[in-house]
């Protein structure tokens, strides 16, 4: 219980979709013996977690997400010098089907969405396409994060103390977009003088008006990566743009 609580307090609540993380933590508290020291968990505990989730009909990908969360909890505990089980969680990972990544196919479709989007949403959409940043990182961006010819983004990551730093180079189109944003408070993207905290409704409305099948905003990150790969064939460039530490 304490280990899962520690992870929630220090990492989970800051995820881009904290409700989903909280739900997974809740499920883990029901599937694992939570009233024993973390280090007392044994192989059977993890094997049973996988077994019961398969019986429930959960996909391999969903089960792997539970295991990945556990692995992240263990990594955080190790940093806090808390004893963890002598078990490699990755050994329990199940084989997944190749992921069918969703992305916007072309600029024509993208323009349809941008043209009908709310004025405060338009620059956010373009910024996501230009940078490949996650929604949470975009909405939390402050003017102080823009230094010279690059943007400094502090990405929340449990494998790095305090998160990890990701740099985004500012090219002409991105510079023009930023220069057109009003500086009314510390945050780059605002609406009526206030920081924008969520764009789910505005994004959904824009897709409906454009008569485009619904995809979540994170699809723009996939779109940025896919378009770069299609244009350059350079997977290393995609990795650097997205800020992934591993090319896989």
N, C-alpha and C positions, 0 to 999 in steps of 0.2 A: 504493500500500500504506500509506504513512504517513498519507495523508489519511483513508482508511477506518479505520485504527487510531486516529487522533485522535478521530474521531467516536464510535467504540465506547467509548473510554476516558472521554470527557467527557459523552456523551449516551446512546448506545445501550444500554449495560449497565444503565441506570437506567429503561428503558422498562418498562411494566407486563408486557410479554411479551418479555423480552430474548432468549430463545432464537430467537424469530421474527426479530428484528432481526439477530441474529448469522448466521442462515441466509441472509438476504437479502444481507448484507455478503459472505458466502462466495461466493454466486452471482455477485455483481458482480466479485469478484476473478478469476473464471473467464471472464467475458464481456468484460471490458475489459483493455486493456494496462496492467498495474499497475507495470511497471518503467520508466515514463517520468514526467517531471514532470507534475503535474496539469494545468498550463496548456497542455500539448501535446496534450491530447485534442481531437479535431476532430468536426465534425458527423457524419461517417461512423461514428465509434465509437458514438454514441448511436443513430443510425439502424439500425446493425447489431444493437445490443442489442434494440431493438424487433422487428426482423425475425426474429431467431433465436428469440425468445420466442414470437412468433406461430406460427412453424413448429412449435415444441414443443407448441402448442395451449393456451398460457396465455391466460387471459381478459384483456380490456382492463383490467379493474380491477386484476388482479394485476400486469400490466406497468406500470400507472400507479404502483403502490406502489414498484416498483423505482426509477422515475424520481423519485418524491417523496423517496425516501431519498437519492438522488444530489443532489437539489436542497438537501436539508438539510445534506449533507456540504459542498457548495459554500458555503452560507451561513455555516457555522461557520468554514470556512477563510478566507473574506473577513474575518471578525472578527479572525482571527489574522494578517491581512495576508499571507496566502499567495496567490500568483497562481492564479487559476482560469480555466477556458476562457471565451472570449468567446461563450458560447452560452446561450440561454434554454432550460433543460430543459423548461419548461412547453410549449414549442412542439411537443414530441414526444408530449405526452399524447394518449391515444386517447379517443374518445367512449365513455362507459359507459352502460349501461342504468340507468334510474332505480332507485335502491337500494330494496329491499324491507326496510324497517327492522322488526326483530322487537321486540316488546314484550309485556308481560303485559297481557291485555285488560281485566281488572277486579280490584277488591279481593277478590271472591269467590275467584278463582283464587289471588291473592296470599296470602290467608288460609290456604288449603289448604297452601301451601308453608311459611309461617311456623309454623303449628300443629305441623308434624311436624319442623321444623328443630331441630338441636342448640341447647341453651340459649345457647352462646357465639355462635352464628350469627344468632339471631333479631334482636338489636339491630343487627347489621351490615347485615342485609337492610333493616330499617326506616331506618337511617341513609342507605343508598344511595338509597332511594326518596324520602326527605325532602330530600336535598341534590343528587342527581344526580352526586355525585363518583365518580371512578374507583376501582376496587378498591385500587390501589396507594396512592392518596392517603388512603383510609379506614384501611387497615391501618398506615400510617406516621403517622397522626395522634397528636400528643402533647398532654398537658394544657396545656402552655405555649402551644399554638396557639389555645386558646380564651381570648379576651380580651374581657371585658365581654359585650356582646350579639351578638358575631359570632365566627366561626371564620376564622382566617387560614391559607390553604393555599398552599404554595409549589409551583406546578405546574412540572414539568420541561418545558422548551420551548427547543429549540435556537435559536429566533429571538430569545430574550431572554437577556441575560447573567445566568447564575445562575438561570434560570427566570423565571416570572412569578407575581405574587401575585394570588390569587383570594380574594374575601371571601364568606362565607356567613352570612347573617343567621340568628340563632337565634330561632325562633318557639316558642310554648309546648310543642307536642308534641316538638320536637327538644330543648328544654331539659329536659323530663322524662326523655327517653331518656338524656341525658348524665348527669343527676343520679343515675340508677339504676346507672350503671357504677361498679364498685369501683375506687378509686384505689390500685392495688397496685404500680404502677411508672410510668415516664414516659409509657407508651402508653395510649391511651384504651381500646382493645379488647384484652382479654387472655383467656387460658385457663389455669386453674390457676396464676395468678400470673405467667405468661410472656406476652410479646408474641405475638400471632397473626401468623404469617408467610404462611400460605396457607390458603385455605378451599375449594379446588377439590373435595376429596373430600366435605367436609361439605355443600357446595352440591349436588353430584351426588346424594348420598344423599337429601337432602330432596326433590328433584324426583322421585326414584324412589318414595319413600314416599307422596308426594302424587299419584302417577300423572299427573304433568305432563310433557309432552314436553320433552326436554332443550333448554335454551338456556344460553348462558354467562352468568356473573354480570354481565358488561358490559351485558346486556339490561336490567338495572334502571336504568341510566343512560338508555337509550332510553325506558324506561317512564316515568320521571320527566318527561322532556321531552315525551313524547306526552300524558301526562295533563294537564300544565300547558297545553299548546296546546289540548287538547279542552275544558278548563274555562274558559279565558280568551280564546282566539283571539289571544293576544298573543305574537307571535314574538320581539319584543324581550326579553320577560321570559324566554323559553326560552333565548335567547342569553346573557343575564346569569346565569341559573341555572347553565348548563353552563360558563360561563367562556370561551366562544368569542370570539375577537377580531373575527370576521367573521360577519355574520348568514347568509351563504351556507352 
